[in-house]
Each structure stands twice: as C-alpha cells, then as structure tokens.
Amino acid sequence: MTTTTPNRIADVLTRHEQPILEDWLREQLAALSARQDLISEADLRRQSTEFLALFTPACRMGNLTDITTPEWKPGCDFLGDVSRSRAIQGFSPSETATFVFSLKQPLFTRLRQELGTDATALAEEMWSATVLLDKLGLYTTEVYQKTREEVIKRQQTDMLELSTPVVKLWDGIIALPLIGTLDSGRTNVMMNTLLQNIVATGSSIAIVDITGVPTVDTLVAQYLLKTVYAARLMGAECIISGIRPQIAQTMVHLGVEFGNVVTKSTLADALSYAFRQIGCTVTKPAQRA
C-alpha cells in the first residue's frame, strides 16, 4: 500500500473536521437516543473531539491495517478509557462499539465527495477506512468485555463477603451463619472472614452454623474441618451447629467424621455450650405468680 493512502484519509479529516464531527455526533445521538440519561451531548461531543484529534494524525503517520503500532497507542488508550467507562455506566457492547462504527458514514460521505470521479481510488480509501474502523471498533468491544468480566468478578467477591457475615453474640463468642452451597471460593472467603474477626474481637469461641446449607457431602465436610483447624491455630475453639437429621444421616452414609470437633443440632445449643465454656450461666427469669 502506498504512503498516499493514509494521507488521503487524513487530508479529508483535516479539511472537513467540523462537518465530519457534526455528522458523527448526529449518528451517535440517533443510536443512543434511549441512553441519554447515561451520557450528555456535551460529554459525547468532548469525547468525539478528543478522539478525532488523536485519530487524524495517526491516520497520517500510521499503518491503517495495524493498530498495534506506536502511533495508534494514544488513540487506543483513549478508546480503552471510553470503553471501560461505558462498561461501568451500563452501556451495552454494541452501544459502546457504536462510538467508532458511527464514524464510518460521515467519513465515507466526505471520501465520496473528494474521490467520486476516481472509482478505484475511492474503493481503496473506503476499504482502508473500513478495515481500520472495524479493528478499532472490535478493540473497544474487547476492552468492554474485559471490564465487564472484572466488574462481575468484583461483584461476586462482594456477594461472597456479604453472604458470610460474622456476628458477635457475646464477649468472646462469634458466629458465622452460612446459607447456600459451599465451594472452594466461598470457603476461602469464609475462612478469612472468620479468622480476621477472631483476631479483631479477641474471641475464644467461634460457632459455624450450617442450618442454611442444603447438603453436606465429603467436600463440604473437608471445607468445614479446614475452617475449624484454622480457628484452632488462632487460639479459638470452633463449634459446628445446624446438624439436621437429614445431614446427620447423609454424613453417616458417606462415612464423614468430624473427629473431636464439637457439633450441635441448633445454634441455640451451640450458644449454650459456648456459655458454659466461658463460665457464663444463663437462667430464665422466675415466672410471676
């Protein structure tokens, strides 16, 4: 490809910058008419103006078929920031990619006006512009997808932390009520949360209540035992409560043993045991006659 190819597109962008910008903005506003609550026209104009200021010199200096070259780095970095911002704001992948793809029509219109009498040159320029904008559009989609995956991963971590709350029941006694299925990821969060709270509260007894855990198999039992042993290393006794009849039968059938780990059928039983361990006595008030 000759060196004049990128210059033609850059020249068109330079000579018709303002008309192309206005046409491009109209294309974007039409495509995002239902999402104007997420981005204002002023912000859209600012982003478009900044991108054209990076896009035009890159077209003049760079390779239109390879956006990994140094001259395209500023433009790609800018598109990456736009994509990440829109992914967090709640734009869809297609709405994010529209930022680049909607530039095609305004640019093609000006190329036809400039090269309409030279069909061969027009075809070459429009093909080069198509390849370039397609690659930049796909790049925005890739960054968008990566950002969404990171957001989802953070949300999952936050949900795991919220689903493993540690409650202080008494001075020296904390409880970790579990609800739902246990897996390796959640178990790690559970263990870290419990150990941190043992240190923070100076508790000597930790109750892990599995009343809300639907099933306990060999793997879940191993997770619980690891938590118990980790708590012991921190100087706290760990009690497992919520052993329902169905769970007890399943554990016997599977041959699962908790060894010397204290287990109770209810959280109330576990709390009563914990009180006795720390020397506290709870009595019911005498009934009035």
ROVEXDREN-804339 format. One record per residue (C-alpha): residue in one letter; x negated, y negated, z. Coordinates in nm, 4 decimals. Example, Ala and Ser with C-alpha at 12.3 -4.5 7.8 and 13.67 -1.06 7.14 Angstrom:
2
ATOM  kolmar        c1        c2        c3
ATOM       a   -1.2300    0.4500    0.7800
ATOM       s   -1.3670    0.1060    0.7140
***
This chain:
289
ATOM  kolmar        c1        c2        c3
ATOM       m    0.0000    0.0000    0.0000
ATOM       t   -0.1449   -0.3389   -0.0914
ATOM       t   -0.2121   -0.6135    0.1556
ATOM       t    0.0541   -0.8306   -0.0084
ATOM       t    0.3320   -0.6057    0.1177
ATOM       p    0.3254   -0.7185    0.4800
ATOM       n    0.2651   -1.0797    0.3718
ATOM       r    0.5865   -1.0942    0.1687
ATOM       i    0.7986   -0.9908    0.4646
ATOM       a    0.6066   -1.2243    0.6967
ATOM       d    0.6435   -1.5122    0.4483
ATOM       v    1.0181   -1.4577    0.4279
ATOM       l    1.0405   -1.4504    0.8071
ATOM       t    0.8346   -1.7694    0.8330
ATOM       r    1.0231   -1.9686    0.5678
ATOM       h    1.3686   -1.8592    0.6801
ATOM       e    1.3094   -1.8130    1.0515
ATOM       q    1.6059   -2.0182    1.1743
ATOM       p    1.8668   -1.8802    0.9294
ATOM       i    1.7491   -1.5243    0.9965
ATOM       l    1.7665   -1.5866    1.3720
ATOM       e    2.1222   -1.7223    1.3499
ATOM       d    2.2401   -1.4358    1.1273
ATOM       w    2.0708   -1.1871    1.3583
ATOM       l    2.2418   -1.3357    1.6625
ATOM       r    2.5808   -1.3099    1.4914
ATOM       e    2.5147   -0.9442    1.4142
ATOM       q    2.4208   -0.8752    1.7758
ATOM       l    2.7128   -1.0674    1.9232
ATOM       a    2.9532   -0.8783    1.6980
ATOM       a    2.8040   -0.5444    1.8044
ATOM       l    2.8032   -0.6392    2.1735
ATOM       s    3.1360   -0.8217    2.1822
ATOM       a    3.2646   -0.5918    2.4556
ATOM       r    2.9468   -0.6215    2.6676
ATOM       q    2.9127   -0.9965    2.7021
ATOM       d    2.9577   -0.9501    3.0756
ATOM       l    2.6142   -0.7861    3.0787
ATOM       i    2.4194   -1.0412    2.8759
ATOM       s    2.4873   -1.4028    2.7861
ATOM       e    2.4465   -1.5562    2.4434
ATOM       a    2.1698   -1.7768    2.5830
ATOM       d    1.9721   -1.4743    2.7043
ATOM       l    2.0302   -1.2963    2.3756
ATOM       r    1.9018   -1.5978    2.1839
ATOM       r    1.5970   -1.6203    2.4066
ATOM       q    1.5124   -1.2528    2.3604
ATOM       s    1.5634   -1.2717    1.9839
ATOM       t    1.3494   -1.5840    1.9510
ATOM       e    1.0679   -1.4305    2.1551
ATOM       f    1.0742   -1.1087    1.9544
ATOM       l    1.0618   -1.2905    1.6180
ATOM       a    0.7626   -1.4883    1.7464
ATOM       l    0.5843   -1.1540    1.8000
ATOM       f    0.7307   -0.9671    1.5045
ATOM       t    0.6324   -1.2139    1.2303
ATOM       p    0.2550   -1.2321    1.2978
ATOM       a    0.2425   -0.8551    1.3463
ATOM       c    0.4014   -0.8108    1.0022
ATOM       r    0.1435   -1.0439    0.8558
ATOM       m   -0.1549   -0.8707    1.0175
ATOM       g   -0.0467   -0.5159    1.0771
ATOM       n    0.0365   -0.1891    0.9151
ATOM       l    0.4114   -0.1681    0.8514
ATOM       t    0.4092    0.2097    0.8783
ATOM       d    0.2250    0.2443    1.2108
ATOM       i    0.3477    0.0566    1.5168
ATOM       t    0.0759    0.2079    1.7371
ATOM       t   -0.1907   -0.0309    1.6037
ATOM       p   -0.3132   -0.3133    1.8325
ATOM       e   -0.1240   -0.5891    1.6520
ATOM       w    0.2071   -0.4215    1.7337
ATOM       k    0.1346   -0.3808    2.1058
ATOM       p    0.2778   -0.7206    2.2147
ATOM       g    0.5971   -0.6574    2.0202
ATOM       c    0.6334   -0.3021    2.1509
ATOM       d    0.5662   -0.4174    2.5074
ATOM       f    0.8392   -0.6772    2.4693
ATOM       l    1.0826   -0.4205    2.3285
ATOM       g    0.9939   -0.1891    2.6156
ATOM       d    1.0861   -0.4590    2.8678
ATOM       v    1.4154   -0.5244    2.6872
ATOM       s    1.4979   -0.1532    2.6765
ATOM       r    1.4183   -0.0973    3.0429
ATOM       s    1.6243   -0.3996    3.1426
ATOM       r    1.9240   -0.2855    2.9381
ATOM       a    1.8993    0.0701    3.0660
ATOM       i    1.9245   -0.0605    3.4227
ATOM       q    2.2033   -0.3041    3.3326
ATOM       g    2.4203   -0.0271    3.1905
ATOM       f    2.3899   -0.0673    2.8131
ATOM       s    2.4266    0.2467    2.6014
ATOM       p    2.1345    0.3781    2.3901
ATOM       s    2.2993    0.2609    2.0664
ATOM       e    2.3686   -0.0846    2.2105
ATOM       t    2.0036   -0.1109    2.3125
ATOM       a    1.8737    0.0011    1.9718
ATOM       t    2.1100   -0.2492    1.8044
ATOM       f    1.8745   -0.5234    1.9175
ATOM       v    1.6308   -0.4055    1.6488
ATOM       f    1.8586   -0.2430    1.3930
ATOM       s    2.0806   -0.5515    1.3608
ATOM       l    1.7803   -0.7433    1.2252
ATOM       k    1.7970   -0.5388    0.9032
ATOM       q    2.0895   -0.7159    0.7396
ATOM       p    1.9603   -1.0741    0.7848
ATOM       l    1.6128   -0.9728    0.6675
ATOM       f    1.7418   -0.7746    0.3677
ATOM       t    1.9587   -1.0685    0.2630
ATOM       r    1.6600   -1.3029    0.2507
ATOM       l    1.4465   -1.0460    0.0716
ATOM       r    1.7129   -1.0115   -0.1993
ATOM       q    1.7225   -1.3882   -0.2379
ATOM       e    1.3436   -1.4038   -0.2725
ATOM       l    1.2852   -1.0957   -0.4883
ATOM       g    1.6176   -1.0383   -0.6606
ATOM       t    1.4660   -1.0645   -1.0079
ATOM       d    1.1935   -0.8095   -0.9322
ATOM       a    1.3723   -0.4827   -0.8622
ATOM       t    1.0538   -0.2868   -0.7991
ATOM       a    0.9107   -0.5368   -0.5517
ATOM       l    1.2468   -0.5687   -0.3784
ATOM       a    1.2770   -0.1914   -0.3380
ATOM       e    0.9235   -0.1686   -0.1948
ATOM       e    0.9783   -0.4503    0.0539
ATOM       m    1.3172   -0.3223    0.1677
ATOM       w    1.1766    0.0271    0.2122
ATOM       s    0.8821   -0.1063    0.4154
ATOM       a    1.1157   -0.3143    0.6304
ATOM       t    1.3475   -0.0154    0.6804
ATOM       v    1.0671    0.2160    0.7901
ATOM       l    0.9282   -0.0477    1.0256
ATOM       l    1.2580   -0.1409    1.1901
ATOM       d    1.3621    0.2232    1.2195
ATOM       k    1.0419    0.3037    1.4078
ATOM       l    1.0833    0.0042    1.6365
ATOM       g    1.4473    0.0958    1.6958
ATOM       l    1.3557    0.4531    1.7826
ATOM       y    1.0877    0.3212    2.0164
ATOM       t    1.3486    0.1215    2.2090
ATOM       t    1.5613    0.4360    2.2379
ATOM       e    1.2686    0.6393    2.3718
ATOM       v    1.1898    0.3769    2.6354
ATOM       y    1.5589    0.3515    2.7222
ATOM       q    1.5878    0.7286    2.7677
ATOM       k    1.2759    0.7465    2.9837
ATOM       t    1.4039    0.4622    3.2014
ATOM       r    1.7456    0.6261    3.2436
ATOM       e    1.5771    0.9504    3.3476
ATOM       e    1.3741    0.7612    3.6068
ATOM       v    1.6892    0.5883    3.7356
ATOM       i    1.8749    0.9196    3.7598
ATOM       k    1.5807    1.0779    3.9403
ATOM       r    1.5722    0.7926    4.1928
ATOM       q    1.9477    0.8206    4.2432
ATOM       q    1.9184    1.1927    4.3027
ATOM       t    1.6468    1.1314    4.5606
ATOM       d    1.8609    0.8671    4.7304
ATOM       m    2.1575    1.1032    4.7350
ATOM       l    1.9445    1.3770    4.8863
ATOM       e    1.8330    1.1406    5.1613
ATOM       l    2.1915    1.0328    5.2247
ATOM       s    2.3054    1.3943    5.2337
ATOM       t    2.0568    1.4794    5.5098
ATOM       p    2.1294    1.2266    5.7853
ATOM       v    1.9662    1.2807    6.1231
ATOM       v    2.1895    1.1878    6.4172
ATOM       k    2.0672    1.1137    6.7677
ATOM       l    2.3045    1.2996    7.0001
ATOM       w    2.1266    1.2312    7.3301
ATOM       d    1.7947    1.1172    7.4615
ATOM       g    1.5566    1.3846    7.3346
ATOM       i    1.8211    1.5593    7.1191
ATOM       i    1.8767    1.5005    6.7470
ATOM       a    2.0944    1.6853    6.4968
ATOM       l    2.0739    1.7384    6.1234
ATOM       p    2.4170    1.8340    5.9824
ATOM       l    2.3879    1.9937    5.6377
ATOM       i    2.6600    2.0030    5.3741
ATOM       g    2.6376    2.1784    5.0385
ATOM       t    2.3901    2.4109    4.8738
ATOM       l    2.0266    2.4115    4.9834
ATOM       d    1.7459    2.4234    4.7284
ATOM       s    1.3733    2.3599    4.7385
ATOM       g    1.4018    1.9874    4.6579
ATOM       r    1.6661    1.9198    4.9177
ATOM       t    1.4855    2.1331    5.1742
ATOM       n    1.1693    1.9246    5.1375
ATOM       v    1.3690    1.6059    5.1939
ATOM       m    1.5479    1.7676    5.4883
ATOM       m    1.2219    1.8778    5.6488
ATOM       n    1.0512    1.5401    5.6005
ATOM       t    1.3523    1.3536    5.7378
ATOM       l    1.3785    1.5796    6.0411
ATOM       l    1.0074    1.5635    6.1249
ATOM       q    0.9972    1.1868    6.0878
ATOM       n    1.2906    1.1486    6.3246
ATOM       i    1.1372    1.3876    6.5781
ATOM       v    0.8364    1.1581    6.5933
ATOM       a    1.0395    0.8348    6.5830
ATOM       t    1.2779    0.9376    6.8626
ATOM       g    1.0380    1.1480    7.0666
ATOM       s    1.2944    1.4267    7.0690
ATOM       s    1.2132    1.7667    7.2099
ATOM       i    1.5158    1.9458    7.0617
ATOM       a    1.6462    1.9368    6.7041
ATOM       i    1.9728    2.1002    6.6001
ATOM       v    2.0146    2.2015    6.2355
ATOM       d    2.3858    2.2526    6.1773
ATOM       i    2.4755    2.4598    5.8693
ATOM       t    2.8533    2.4602    5.9163
ATOM       g    2.8890    2.2828    5.5815
ATOM       v    2.6542    2.5173    5.3919
ATOM       p    2.8742    2.7538    5.1871
ATOM       t    2.6376    3.0505    5.1704
ATOM       v    2.3157    3.1599    5.3334
ATOM       d    2.1011    3.4011    5.1370
ATOM       t    1.7421    3.5127    5.1789
ATOM       l    1.6051    3.1984    5.0115
ATOM       v    1.8144    2.9618    5.2245
ATOM       a    1.7087    3.1537    5.5361
ATOM       q    1.3443    3.1042    5.4387
ATOM       y    1.4047    2.7309    5.3976
ATOM       l    1.5617    2.7140    5.7442
ATOM       l    1.2778    2.9108    5.9028
ATOM       k    1.0186    2.6801    5.7477
ATOM       t    1.2021    2.3848    5.8955
ATOM       v    1.2140    2.5490    6.2382
ATOM       y    0.8419    2.6294    6.2330
ATOM       a    0.7540    2.2787    6.1154
ATOM       a    0.9581    2.1305    6.4018
ATOM       r    0.7764    2.3542    6.6482
ATOM       l    0.4432    2.2287    6.5216
ATOM       m    0.5697    1.8799    6.6066
ATOM       g    0.6480    1.9961    6.9611
ATOM       a    1.0247    2.0278    6.9254
ATOM       e    1.2486    2.3317    6.9675
ATOM       c    1.4824    2.3825    6.6738
ATOM       i    1.8306    2.5328    6.7113
ATOM       i    2.0390    2.6513    6.4167
ATOM       s    2.4127    2.6126    6.4631
ATOM       g    2.7148    2.6797    6.2454
ATOM       i    2.6605    3.0553    6.2037
ATOM       r    3.0115    3.1517    6.0964
ATOM       p    3.1284    3.5175    6.0930
ATOM       q    3.1034    3.5385    5.7135
ATOM       i    2.7477    3.4038    5.7181
ATOM       a    2.6529    3.6407    6.0005
ATOM       q    2.7856    3.9393    5.8037
ATOM       t    2.6009    3.8271    5.4908
ATOM       m    2.2749    3.7861    5.6795
ATOM       v    2.3067    4.1324    5.8360
ATOM       h    2.3837    4.2814    5.4943
ATOM       l    2.0779    4.1114    5.3430
ATOM       g    1.8580    4.2057    5.6361
ATOM       v    1.7821    3.8408    5.7125
ATOM       e    1.6400    3.7865    6.0603
ATOM       f    1.5702    3.4624    6.2409
ATOM       g    1.3496    3.6357    6.4982
ATOM       n    1.3130    3.4249    6.8116
ATOM       v    1.4964    3.1264    6.6639
ATOM       v    1.7941    3.0180    6.8758
ATOM       t    2.1203    3.0348    6.6790
ATOM       k    2.4677    2.9246    6.7859
ATOM       s    2.8071    2.9602    6.6239
ATOM       t    2.9074    2.5945    6.6651
ATOM       l    2.7442    2.2584    6.7077
ATOM       a    2.9123    2.2264    7.0482
ATOM       d    2.7484    2.5488    7.1653
ATOM       a    2.4115    2.4272    7.0377
ATOM       l    2.4520    2.0928    7.2155
ATOM       s    2.5493    2.2697    7.5390
ATOM       y    2.2370    2.4855    7.5137
ATOM       a    2.0237    2.1782    7.4420
ATOM       f    2.1595    2.0019    7.7509
ATOM       r    2.0631    2.2986    7.9668
ATOM       q    1.7132    2.2977    7.8164
ATOM       i    1.6531    1.9356    7.9115
ATOM       g    1.8147    1.9787    8.2536
ATOM       c    2.1373    1.7914    8.1886
ATOM       t    2.4720    1.9095    8.3205
ATOM       v    2.7989    1.8135    8.1606
ATOM       t    3.1131    1.8563    8.3678
ATOM       k    3.4743    1.7897    8.2900
ATOM       p    3.6452    1.5271    8.4991
ATOM       a    3.8842    1.6628    8.7577
ATOM       q    4.2421    1.6563    8.6451
ATOM       r    4.4667    1.4174    8.8295
ATOM       a    4.7466    1.5659    9.0278
***
